[in-house]
Amino acid sequence: MLLKTNQMIRLKISHSYRPTNLWMLYGNRRKVFPVAYNLAITGTRDFSPDREEFLISVLEQNFLGYYRIYFGGAVGVDTEALKICRTMKTIAKVDDKNSRVIPELVVVYPDTMEHAPNAQCRNTTIRCADKIIQLRMPIVQSNGWRAYHNRNEYMVNHSVKLLGFPFFGRDGGGAIATIKYAKSKGKEAEVHPI
């Protein structure tokens, strides 16, 4: 069954959950797409609008051909990339007439959308995402913000490739940790410091 746009997905997912196949409608037939057709995007929260053209050019090169694109739902690169991909998806639907796979845009929240710290990001998610996954892991500092790490690991585990946009010159942070995790799992990690 395919999900309708913006349908909320409420899941309690264990760390080891890995689907083997994903379904999509292609014309009048169903096709099976393995996880190998998914892309994850991570990046810094310190996103400058003057880097938007660079972000667009990288996303244009990686947009079509994936079944799903995962975003973290945070302020910065996550939200900007989601908006850009929504625009590209709208243009691709008009220009392409369904001859290529146009990706489903999926936002993964570590807890629930209601607990997301930024209202503007929540509104962007509602407006732009095709699907929302809520992992329902409480976001607390006492456990080292583990919920954010679990969210990033979920996106990497369900993708074949990661696009990373860390802050230029910074050695730490969530984007860097996610890139390192992807490489440790043998995933392709394309890094574009901004």
PESULHU-V418923 format. One record per backbone hydrogen bond with DSSP energy under -0.5 kcal/mol. CO is the residue of the C=O (numbers start at 1). NH is the residue of the N-H. If there is no record, write none. Layout:
co & nh
CO & NH
CO & NH
This chain:
co & nh
4 & 7
7 & 132
8 & 10
9 & 11
9 & 134
11 & 13
14 & 17
20 & 35
22 & 33
24 & 31
26 & 29
29 & 26
31 & 24
33 & 22
34 & 37
35 & 38
37 & 67
37 & 68
38 & 160
38 & 161
39 & 70
40 & 163
42 & 165
44 & 77
45 & 47
48 & 51
49 & 52
51 & 55
52 & 56
53 & 57
54 & 58
55 & 59
56 & 60
57 & 61
58 & 62
59 & 62
59 & 63
63 & 66
67 & 104
68 & 39
69 & 106
70 & 41
71 & 108
74 & 79
76 & 80
77 & 81
78 & 82
79 & 83
80 & 84
81 & 85
82 & 86
83 & 87
84 & 88
85 & 89
86 & 90
87 & 91
88 & 92
89 & 93
90 & 94
91 & 95
92 & 96
93 & 97
96 & 99
101 & 65
101 & 103
104 & 69
104 & 106
105 & 130
105 & 131
106 & 71
107 & 109
107 & 133
109 & 135
110 & 137
111 & 136
112 & 115
113 & 116
117 & 119
118 & 122
119 & 123
120 & 124
121 & 125
122 & 126
123 & 127
124 & 128
125 & 129
130 & 6
130 & 7
131 & 107
132 & 9
133 & 109
133 & 135
134 & 11
136 & 138
138 & 140
140 & 143
140 & 145
141 & 144
145 & 148
145 & 149
146 & 150
147 & 151
148 & 152
149 & 153
150 & 154
151 & 155
152 & 156
153 & 157
154 & 158
156 & 159
160 & 188
161 & 40
162 & 164
162 & 190
163 & 42
164 & 192
165 & 44
166 & 194
167 & 170
173 & 177
174 & 178
175 & 179
176 & 180
177 & 181
178 & 182
179 & 183
180 & 184
181 & 185
182 & 187
183 & 186
188 & 162
188 & 190
189 & 191
190 & 164
